[in-house]
Amino acid sequence: MNIRESAARLRRVNWRRHITDATVLSSVQNVVLAPIETLVLDMTNEVSIKSRLIGTALTFFGMTYVYVGLRDRSRRLFHIGKGTSELVYGVHDALYTAVYLGTITPPCYLLSGETDLEKIALATVGTIVGSLSLGGPVNYLMDVAEELVGVKEPERSPQWVRDLSLKAKRRVAAAGVAVPTIATIAFYMFK
């Protein structure tokens, strides 16, 4: 691929969607993984914070694009879209998220400085198990957030969300980011 083709591909990226999805993913992953890493897996705050920063950076600088692109292809492959039940969406998204995160978790912890392979293995298994329970809701939140900020037409959001004014939708979206971010910061401060 030459430079011109790469530039054309970058222009085709829907940056508003990417930022929206990356923000939702980072907010949720950080508030969930910080306590698991430090309280359950006994990682130091330093390693945990570093892994959250690396995870967030990777989320914003490319991994969300890969995650969402592959998820959307998988949904098309299994004919999941408008009119599909939330149960089918949830099961698909949970399984997809577990496979995806199970693949990228070990390298992320290695980059964070964790050298104990048992902790990395436990963190990976924990991430997979967590993905099975949170993968569906997180992907639902991503879809609704895209609808809240106007990136795509409403498909999965409840009617009361669709009826909100644009200003109210932006407030809901901002609160959805602020609350888990503040909770993550508070967790590290008061742990």
N, C-alpha and C positions, 0 to 999 in steps of 0.2 A: 504494500500500500504506500503510495507516495504522499507527499505533504499536502497536495491539493485535495486528495481524497480524504485524508485525515481531517482537514479543515472543514470540508463539506459535511462530514459525519458529525463533527462537533456542533455545527450550525443546526443540524437536525434535532439535536437533543432538546427536549422541552425542559429548559432550566427551571422554570417555576415548579413543574412537577417534581423534578429531581430534588430541589431544595425542600419542598414540602415533605416528600417521602423521607429524605435523609433526616430531617428535623424530627419527624415522628419516630423513626427507628432509633435515633440516638437518645431521645428523651426516654423511651421505654426501656431500651437495653441498659442504659446507665442506672436507672432507678432499681431495676431488677437485679442486675449483676453485681453492683457494688456490695450489697449485704451478703450475697452468696459467696463472693470471692473472699471477703474479709472474715465473716462470721462462721461460715460452714467450711470453707477450704483453707482457712487460716493463712491467707496471703497477707502480706504486709499492706498497710495503706499505700505505701509508695508504689508497690507493684500493681495494686488494684487501680490506683489513680492513673498510672502510666498506661495500663491496659485499657482503661476507659477513654483516655485521650487518644491512644492509637486507634481504638475501635471507632471513635467518633470521627477522627481524621479520615480513616479508610471509608467510613460511611459516606462522608461528604465528598471525598475525592475519588469516586469511582465505583465503590462496591454497591452503592444503592442502585446505580445505573445497571450494573450486572444483575443484582438481585431482582429488581423489578422487571427488567427485560426478560430474564429467564422465567420468572413467575408468570408474566403475561403470556409467554410462549406456551408454558405448561398449561395455563388455563385454556388457551385456544386448542391445544392438543386434546384436552379432555372435554372440550365443548362447554366450558364454564363461562358464563357471561350473563347478560341481561336476562332475567327470567329464571335464573338458577336459584335454587333454594339456599338460604343462608347456611344450612347444615352442610351441603355439598361444598360451598365456598370454604367454610370453616375447616372441614376435614382435609380438603386439598391443600389449603394454605398452611395448616399445621404440619402436614407431612412434608410439603415442599420446604418449609422453613427449617425443619429438623435436619433434612438432608443437607441443605445449603450451609447452615451454621455448623453442623457437625464436620463439614469439610474445612471451613476457614478458621475455626476456633483454635486448634493447636498451634498453627503458625503465629497467630496473634499473641498468644501467651508467651511463646518463645521470644518474639520481638519485644515483649514487655519486660523481659529479664527473668522470667520464671524458669528455673532449671530443674525443678523437681518433676520428673515425668509422671509420677503418680498424681500429683496435684493437677497437672495438665490433663491427664486422662479423666480424672474425676470432674474437672471443670467442663471438659468436652461432653461427657455423659450427662452432666447436669444441664448443660446448654441444650442438648438434644431433648431431654425430658421436659425442660422448660419450654422449648419450642413446640412440643406437642400440645402443651396446654395454652401457650400464649400466641402461637403462630396465627391461629384463626383470628382472635381479637385484634392483634397488632395489624394484620393486613386489612381488617375491617376499618380500623382507625386510619390507616393510610388512605384507603378509598374515600372515607368520609372527609378527611382533611383536604384531599384534592378537590372534593365538591365544595367544601367551605371556602376555600380560597379561589374558587372559580377555574381550576385547572381542567376539570372535566364536568360533564353534565351529571346531575344527580341520578344515581342508580341504586345505591345501597343505603343512603342516609334516610333516617326516619322523616316522616312528613313534617313534623314540627321543626326540624332543622332546615328543611327546604323552605319553610315559610318565614324564616328569620330574615331580617333586613341584612344588607351587605355589611353594615357596620357591626351588627350583632354577631354575624358569622365570623368576622375577623376577631372579635373579642373572645368568642368561644375557642377559636383556633389558638389565639395567644395564650389563653388560660391553659389549654391542653399542652402547651410547651412549657409554660412557666412553672406549673405545679410540680411535675416530676423533676425538673431541673433544680428547683429550690429544695425539693426533698432529697435529692442526691447530694447536694452541697451540705445540707444540714446533717445528713447521715455521717459524712466524713468529719464534719466539725465536732459532732457530739458523740462519736463512737468511742 
